[in-house]
Amino acid sequence: DVLCLGLFVSVPVAWAAGVLTMAHLLTVALLAGTATVFFHTAYQVYVPTLLPREAVTGGNSRLQSTEAAAAVVGPGLAGVIAQAAGAVFGLLLDAATFLISALCLWRIRVPERLPPSSSTPLRSEIAAGLRFVLRDPYLRVFAVFGGTSNLVLIGYQAVLVVFLVRTVGVGPGLVGLLIAVMSLGAIAGAALAPWVGRRFGTAQGTLLCEIALPPFGLLLPLAAPGPRLWLAVAGGVLLSLGVAAGNVIKGTFRQTYTPHHLLGRVTVSMQLLNYGTIPLGALLGGALGAGIGLRPTMWVMMAGVAGAGLVLLIGPIRTSRNLPSQ
């Protein structure tokens, strides 16, 4: 958080001094993205140390809900601030949010038990995390599913705005509103995740979220002016609901199932496999959009989203009601 604070403050400072360059912006984006990876890895490992095991699902639900709410409010607020006061002032406010976050984290007074120092080389620790993921029948399948799902989800997100503006003919203001409404599904999904786990079991609940709901995303390529536009929005809401609820259940499972001394390495290993397909998905979406058109690309990506959950049927999750706790 402190690193991101300094990075984002450096942009308006460089602009005021007349030395802001594209290379500066790219460097800030790269370093801030790197810091975010460390932040998300650390907090996912830290949450189980703050909460008793039975409260981890509820904690993750609240965290996902607030993240989803920020995803709804943030882009719209950014547009208003940039238009009213300029993008530079908007970046200063963004930097201030990292300061607030850092102060909130600093106020946590729960003592953390640090693992004993180890002389094991970093390369060996990374290898241990990868081996644990690849050998475990649950984590291995979740890692493959995550990579597959991210590939097609990012592929459709890469062309969604262009599709709505150029193909459907929606104005910029309405585009922001539509995406915000679609994101409301993520808030609902994160809030409902604990109930889904209790009602259907964590294993069957995951299948419900990742197999039964994503096919509603096939309504998105049907978008057209008039009633069909809101039909597509309903598909986006149900898709984001399933993704968010599934993320809460799967994240809680990883935190409570993995031995804590391996949790950081396992989390990073799964992120490496999951995040590795994100740039590929963006490139694929852009290339298909330019090659076969935006609406056909939306159909291809949404078909991929609808089918990605079938990967989960490869592992033992299909025959279980609940995921194991250890």
Residue pairs with C-beta under 8 A, 6 or more apart in sequence:
1 39
1 98
1 99
1 101
1 102
1 105
2 98
2 102
3 31
3 32
3 35
4 32
4 35
4 36
4 95
4 98
5 95
5 98
5 99
5 102
7 28
7 31
7 32
7 35
8 28
8 32
8 91
8 92
8 94
8 95
8 98
9 92
9 95
10 24
10 28
11 20
11 24
11 25
11 28
11 88
11 91
12 88
12 89
12 91
12 92
14 20
14 21
14 24
15 88
16 88
37 271
37 275
40 271
41 264
41 267
41 268
41 271
42 264
43 63
44 251
44 254
44 255
44 263
44 267
45 255
45 260
45 263
45 264
45 267
46 112
47 56
47 59
47 60
47 63
47 255
48 56
48 255
48 256
48 260
48 263
49 110
49 112
49 113
49 260
50 59
50 108
50 110
51 58
51 59
53 256
53 325
56 252
56 255
56 256
57 193
57 194
57 197
57 248
57 249
57 252
58 194
60 193
60 248
60 251
60 252
60 255
61 190
61 191
61 193
61 194
61 248
62 190
63 190
64 186
64 189
64 190
64 193
64 244
64 247
64 248
64 251
65 187
65 190
65 191
67 190
68 183
68 186
68 187
68 189
68 190
68 240
68 244
69 187
71 183
71 186
72 180
72 183
72 184
72 186
72 187
73 180
75 176
75 179
75 180
76 176
76 177
76 180
78 90
78 94
79 176
81 89
81 90
81 93
82 90
115 261
118 125
125 265
126 265
126 268
126 269
128 262
128 265
129 262
129 264
129 265
129 266
129 268
129 269
130 265
130 269
132 139
132 258
132 262
132 265
132 266
132 269
133 139
133 140
133 143
133 266
133 269
133 270
133 273
134 140
134 143
137 315
137 316
138 253
138 257
138 315
138 316
138 317
138 323
138 324
139 254
139 257
139 258
139 266
139 270
140 315
141 311
141 312
141 314
141 315
141 317
142 250
142 254
142 270
142 312
143 269
143 270
143 273
143 274
144 273
144 311
144 314
145 210
145 308
145 309
145 311
145 312
146 270
146 273
146 274
147 273
147 274
147 276
147 277
148 277
148 304
148 308
148 311
149 210
149 243
149 305
149 308
149 309
150 274
150 275
150 277
150 278
150 281
151 277
151 278
151 280
151 281
151 284
151 304
152 281
152 301
152 302
152 304
152 305
152 308
153 243
153 281
153 301
153 305
154 277
154 278
154 281
154 282
154 285
155 281
155 282
155 284
155 285
155 288
155 297
155 300
155 301
155 304
156 217
156 220
156 285
156 297
156 298
156 301
156 302
156 305
157 285
158 281
158 282
158 285
158 286
158 289
159 285
159 286
159 288
159 289
159 294
159 297
159 298
159 301
160 179
160 220
160 298
161 175
161 179
162 289
162 294
163 223
163 289
163 294
163 295
163 297
163 298
164 170
164 175
164 178
164 223
165 171
165 172
165 175
166 294
167 294
167 295
168 223
168 224
168 225
168 229
169 225
170 178
170 225
170 229
178 229
178 233
178 236
181 233
181 236
181 237
182 233
182 236
182 237
182 239
182 240
183 240
184 237
184 240
185 236
185 237
185 238
185 239
185 240
185 241
185 244
186 240
186 241
186 243
186 244
187 244
188 237
188 241
188 244
189 209
189 240
189 241
189 242
189 243
189 244
189 245
189 246
189 248
190 244
190 245
190 247
190 248
192 241
192 245
193 205
193 244
193 245
193 246
193 248
193 249
194 248
196 205
196 208
196 209
196 245
196 249
197 205
197 249
197 252
199 205
200 208
200 321
201 320
201 321
201 322
202 249
202 252
202 253
202 322
202 323
203 317
203 318
203 320
203 321
203 322
203 323
204 320
204 321
205 245
205 249
206 246
206 249
206 250
206 312
206 317
206 323
207 309
207 312
207 313
207 317
207 318
208 242
209 242
209 243
209 245
209 246
209 249
210 242
210 243
210 246
210 308
210 309
210 312
211 309
211 310
211 312
211 313
212 242
213 238
213 239
213 241
213 242
214 239
214 242
214 243
214 305
214 306
214 308
214 309
215 306
216 234
216 235
216 238
216 239
216 242
217 235
217 236
217 238
217 239
217 302
217 305
217 306
218 235
218 299
218 302
218 303
218 306
219 231
219 232
219 234
219 235
219 236
220 232
220 235
220 236
220 239
220 298
220 302
221 232
221 295
221 298
221 299
221 302
222 228
222 231
222 232
222 235
223 229
223 231
223 232
239 305
249 323
253 323
254 263
254 266
254 267
254 270
255 263
256 325
256 326
257 323
257 324
257 325
257 326
258 266
258 267
285 297
285 301
288 296
288 297
288 300
288 301
289 297
292 300
312 318
317 323
